[in-house]
Amino acid sequence: MKKLLLAAVLASACSPAAFAAGEAKNVIFFLGDGMGPTTVTAARIYKYKEEGELHMEKLDGKTRTARVKTYSNDAQTTDSAPSMAAYMTGVKMNNEVLSMSADTKAIRPNGKDSACPATGNGTAVDTILELAKAKGKSVGAVTTTTVTHATPAATYAHICHRDAENTIAAQAAVGGVGYNTKLGDGLDVLLGGGRTYFLPTTGTGAAKGSRTDGRDLTAEMQAKGYAYASTGTALAAIDGKTTTKLLGLFNPSHMEYELDRVKKNIDEPSLAAMTLKAIDVLGQNSSGFFLMVEGGRIDHALHGTNAKRVMDDAIAFDDAIKAALDEMKKRDPDLKNTLIVITADHDHTMTFNGYGKRGSNVLGTVKNYKDGKEMVDADGKNYTTLVFGNGPNRPAVRSNLVEGNADKTQALHDDYQQETAVKLSSETHGGGDVMLFATGAGAASKTFKGTIDNTKVFSLITTAFGF
């Protein structure tokens, strides 16, 4: 009898409910868009050399890790919409569908306006953000893409096609036509690009957008009490510790790549700056908060087979993780009430190539580990460490590469596009598993390990929250 009782106690201790119910007051969910394992490895070497560690890998020394399966309801290789929505809702859905039931079919929009029927094509499914809002928590989404792009939109919007960004924006505008009423009094923080989807086509100059309904959603949201920023300077001037509603739209489209933002001194905030401002605003709520932070342009650089911008955006994402971790430890020592989860929505076709010598530039050509000489292909031509399975840069005849930066044909130039095996206009996602790192309240559970489905992450987070 004693043995049976002990077995029951041990089984209970290993269940999510035993460790996590109501444990996490705050959850920060970091999503590196397209950040597959090769991107993580390459970014580590790029910034910290082979023996180093990214912040996401070491966190506070108590990291739990897992592999995540990312397939969608109808595809082996997912796009960002159903994969992020699986994290946010626990439901598998079809490619291009955002936070809807599995029977929802993707219907392309009219321009950027939804063509989804009012009924008969699936139903909305609750997101973690909506569940958190219903529990009295503050909620926010931060991204370097448009705030209406697939990843951020999956947190607060429900629609049959991710490209209907005008309609998605309306779901965030408190009290207006098309508003998602499950958001209650609204998102507390929304920061990123995509100003064009909040402004009317009838506007002029910087006020001209893509909305066909004539609405200026930035004005509508300011009328509902939102502080608004359109530049990094303006965001820095906002006191996050007294502001309770914050909207920031820093580019008509996606925000700049980190490499360009820094080199060209563009007045946009870094992902770390946006993350810290969001924490200031959301952290005022004694009931806690849920914050989603996306490094979204990692994915875009991968689609362009431009590994240098991939690396800089991946490091900026990692720096935002470090900034958030340090800030939350000031507020919540030992992260007793805060869960931090870091993952990706899908992989890409970038791969780590050859038998390169340790210490080589990961963006450069492969040097033989034995003698440091250039490694060559069957035709005697050298090649880069990072290559892609498909994409736009497949020369008809390969030539020797120069490890320099004089122009975009040279491997270390900012605009160099790595070579690809299959020629396509844009590189595709990959179907491989992605990595997950977790720390803080609830992360000690043995359920944050092994190979898990992306829908399982939803239940782990909601259980940690006590929902």
N, C-alpha and C positions, 0 to 999 in steps of 0.2 A: 504493500500500500504506500509506504514512504517513497519507494522508487517511482511509482506512478505519479504521486503528487509532485515530486521533484521534476519529472519529465514535463508535467503540465505547466509548472512554473517557468521552466526554461523555454518551452514553446511560446508561452505568452510573452516572455521578455524579448523574443526575437520578432514578434509581430509589430507592424507599424503602429497600431493603436497603443501598445504598451510603452513605447518610447516617446511617442510624438504628439499624442492628442493634446492640442492646445499649447504646445511647447513653444512654437515660433510666433512671436508677436509681429515680426517683420520678415519679409522674404524679398530678396533681390535676385532676380533671374536674369543672368547675362547670356546673350545669344550672339555668337560669332557667326554671321551668315556665311554659309559655305565653308566654314572652318574645319575641314577634315583633318585627319591625323597628320598628313604630309605637311599641311600648312602650319600646324602646331610645331612640328619638328623643325621645319625650315626657319620659322620665326625665332625659335629658341636659339638656333645656331647663328642666325643673322644678328641678333642683339647680344646674346650672352655666351656664344661659342658652344662647342659640343658638350662641355662639362657643366654648363650653366643650367638655370631653371627659369622658366617664365613665372610670373606671379601667380598665374592660374594653377600652375603645377604644384607650387609649394604652399600657397595660401598661408595658413597659420600652423602648419605642421601636422594638422589633423585631417588631412584631406581624404575623402572617400572618392573612389573613381569607379566608372562603369563604361561599358560600351552600349551605345544606343542604336537600335534598329529604326530606320527612317522611312521605310516603304509607305506609300499612301494606299488608299482604298482601291485604287485602280491602276497603280503603276509600281514597278520595282524601283524606279528612280523618281523620287518626289520632287515637286517644286516647293518653294518656301511656304506657300499658303497652307496646304494641308499638314505639313510637318510642324510648323509653329502652332497651328490650330490644335494639333494632337496634344502638344505640350499644355496648351491653355485650356482644353476642354475634355481630354481623355477619350476623344472620338476619332476614329479613322474616317477621313473623308476623301473625296476625289480631288485630283490635281486641279488647281486654280480656284478651288472653293475655300471660303473663309468662314470658319466657326459655324458650320451648318451640319445637319444630320447626314449620315452616310449615303442616303438616297438622293441627295441634292446633285443635280447635273450642272456642270459649268456651262453658262450661256454668255457668250461674249457681249460686252456692253456696246452701246451706241456712243462711239467716241469714248469719253470718260464718264458717261451717265449709264446707270444700270439698265439692263434689259431683262432683269429677273422678273418673272411673274409674281403677282402678289400672293398667290396661293398655288399649291399643286407641285411645288418643286422643293421639297424638304422643309425643315423647320430649324430655327435658331437653337443652338445649344449653349448653355451657360459657360462663360469663361471664368478663370480664376479671378481675374480683375473684377468682374461683376459680382462674384461670390464674396470677394473681400469687401467691396463697396457695401453690399447688403449687410455685412457684419460690422459696419461702422468704421472700417479702415479707410485710409487715404490711398489713392492709386495713381500710378503714373506710367508713362511710356516715353523712352528716350531713344533716339536713333540717329544715325548719320545718313539715312535714306530719307525719302519723303515720309512724313508721319502717316500717310495713307498707303504706304507700301505694304506688302504682304505680311511681314513680321509684326510691325506695330499694329496694323489693322486687325490682326487676328486676336489681339487682346481686348478690343472694344467694339468691333464691328461684326456684322453677320451679313453675308452676301454671297450670291452664287458665282461671282467672278471677281477675282482680285484686281482686275484692271479698271473697275468702275470707281476711280479715285474721287471724282466729284461727289458721288453718292456716299462713299465711305467718309469723306470729310463732314458731310451733313450729319452723320451719325454721332459725331463728336460735339456738335454745336448745340449747347444746352437749350432746350425749349423750342427749337426751330423745327420746320418741316423735315421729317426723316430722322429726327433725333432718336437715339437708342435709349429709351426710358429706363432700361435696366441699369443705366449708369447713375440713376438717382439725380443728385445735384451736379453730376458731371465729373469727368476726369479732373484730378487735382493738378496734374502736370502733364503737358504734352510738348515735347521738344524735338526738333529735327528740321528737315527740309520740307518742300512741298507747298510753298506759299501759293502757287498758282491755282491749286485746287480749293482754296479758300476765298478766292477773289473772282469777280465777274469778268466776263469777256468785254463788258462795256467800260471797264476801267481804262485808264491811260497811264503810260509810263510804268513805274514800279507797281502801280495798283491794278494793272491789267492781268487777268487770270484766265482760267478755262471754264469757269462756271457759266452754264447757259441759263440759269434761273435768275440771274441778276443780283444774287445775294453776295454780300461781303461778310463772310463768316468771322473774320478777325474782328470786325466792328461788333458783330452780334455777341461774340464771346467776351469782348471787353465790357459790353453793356451788362453782362452777367457777372461782372466782378473779376475777370481775369486780367492780371498784369500781362503785358504783351511786349515781346522783344523780337527784333528782326536782325540784330547784329550781336556779335560777341561782346562788344563794348556795352550795349544796352542790357544784355543779360547780366553782365558783371555788376552793373549799377543797381540791379534789383535786390532788395534785402530778402533773401529766402527765408529768414527766420521770422519774418512778419507777414510775408505774402502767403496767402492760402490757396490761390488759384493762379496757375502760370501757364501761358502759351508762348512758345518760341518757335518761329518759322524763319530760318536763317538763309534760305535760298529758294528761288522759285521752283527748282527741281531738287535733286539730291544735293546734299552738302558736298563740299569739295573733298577730294581725296586728301588724306593727312599730309602726304608729301607735298602737294600743291598748296594746301592751307598754310603750311609753315614756310615753304620757300618763297611764296608770293606774298606773304604777310596779309592774307585775306582775313577780313574781320568777321570770322565765324568762330564760335567757341569750340574748344576741343571736346571730345567725348567725355574725358575726365571732368572738365569744368561743368558740362551739362549734368553729369551724374551727381556731382557734389551739390549743385544747386537744387536738383530734384530731391535729394536726401534732406536738405534744409527745409524745403517746403513740406514734404510728406512727414518728416520727423516731428513736426509740431503736434501730430495727432497721438494722444496718449493710448489710443486703441491699436496703434501700429499701422503698417502700410505694406503694400505690394508695389514693387517697382520692376519694370522690364527695361533692360538696357541692351540695345543692339549695336554691334559693330557691323553695319550693313554693307559698307562699301568693300569689305574684304571680298565678298561675292562678286561684285561688279568687276574688280580688277582680275579675278580669276576667269570670268567670262571672256575678258579681253586678253588672256594669257600674258598679262603684264605683272610678272612676279615681284618686281621692286615695289610697286604700289600695294600689292598684296601684303608684303612684309611690313611696310610702314603702317598700314591700317590695322594689321593684326597686333602690332606692338602698341598702337594707340588704344586698342581695345583692352589689351593686357594692362596698360597703365591705368585705365579707368577702373579695372578690377582692383588694382592696388590702392587707388584713391578711395574707393568705396570701403574696402576692407579696413584701411587705417581710420577712416571717419567713423565707421560703425563700432570699432573697438573703443573709440573715445566715449561713445554713447552707451555701449553695451559690452563691457569688458568680458573677454572670453566668449563673446557671441552667444551668451546663454539664451537670448531671446531672438536671435537673428539667424536665419538660414540663408546661405548664399549658394546658388546653383549656377554652374557655368557649363554651357554645352553649345552645340551647333545644330542647325536644322537639316543639313545634308552635307555630303562630301562633294568634291570636284574631281576632275580627271588628272590633276597635277600629280606627278610622281617624282621620287628622288632617285637619281639615275647614276649608274656607273659605280666604280670603286675609287671614289675620290680620296685624296690625301687629307688627313685631319688638319684643320686649320685653314683649309681653302675657303675662298669666298663662295658662299652658298649660291650666289647669283651668277657666278662665273662658270668657266669651263672646267671639265673634270681633269684633275691632275692625278696621275697614278700614285697610289699610296706607297709603292715600292721605291720609285725613283723621282717622283715629282714631275715627270714628263707628261705632256698632253696625251690623253687617251683618245683613240680615233675609232671611227666606225669601219665597216667592211670596205668602204671606198677611200679610207685614209683621211677622213675629215673629222675634226674634233667636234665636241658637242657639250652642251651645258648640263650642269647637275640637275636642274629642274626642267622638266619637259611636260607636255600635256598629251593626253590620249587623243584629243580632237581640238579644233579651233581654227583661227584664221591664218596662222603663219606656217604654211607647209610649202616650202619652196619646191619648184619642179626639179631643180638640181641643187643639192646641198653644196655649200662652199665652206671653207674654213672660217671659223668665227674668231673675232678679235675680242679679247677681254679688256675692253676699254670703254670710254663714255663720250667719245668725240661726236658720235651721231647715233641715231636710233637703230642702226644695223649692228652696233657693238653691244656686247652682252651686259655691260654695266650701266648703260644709258638708262635714264629714267623711263623712256618710252619703249625700251626694247620688249618685243613680244617673243616669248619662248616658242620654240618650234613644236609642231604638233604632228601626230601620226596620221590622223584623218582630217581632211580639210573641210571645215564648216565655217559659216560666217561668224558664229559665236560659239565659244566652248560651252559644253553642257555640264549639268550637274553629274555627280557620280552616285552610284547606288550603295556605296560602302557604309559600314557603321561609322558613327562619330563618337567622340569622347565626351565624357561628363565628369566634372569635378564638383564636389560639394563639401561645405564645411559649415559649422555652427549648429544651431538648434535643429535637432532631427537628423543631421548628417551622420551622426555616429551609428545610426541604424545600419544593420547589415543588408538592408534592402537597397542601399545606394551602392551596389556592386554587381559584378557579373555582367551578362548581356541582357538588357531589358528593352522593352518596346517603348517608343516615345510616348505612347498613351499612359504607360505606367508612371512616368515622371509626374504627370498630373495628379495621380492618386497619392504619390509620395508627398508632394507639396501640400495638397489640401489636407492630408492627414496631419502633417506637421503643424499646419495652421489650426487644426481642430475642427475643420468643417465637416 
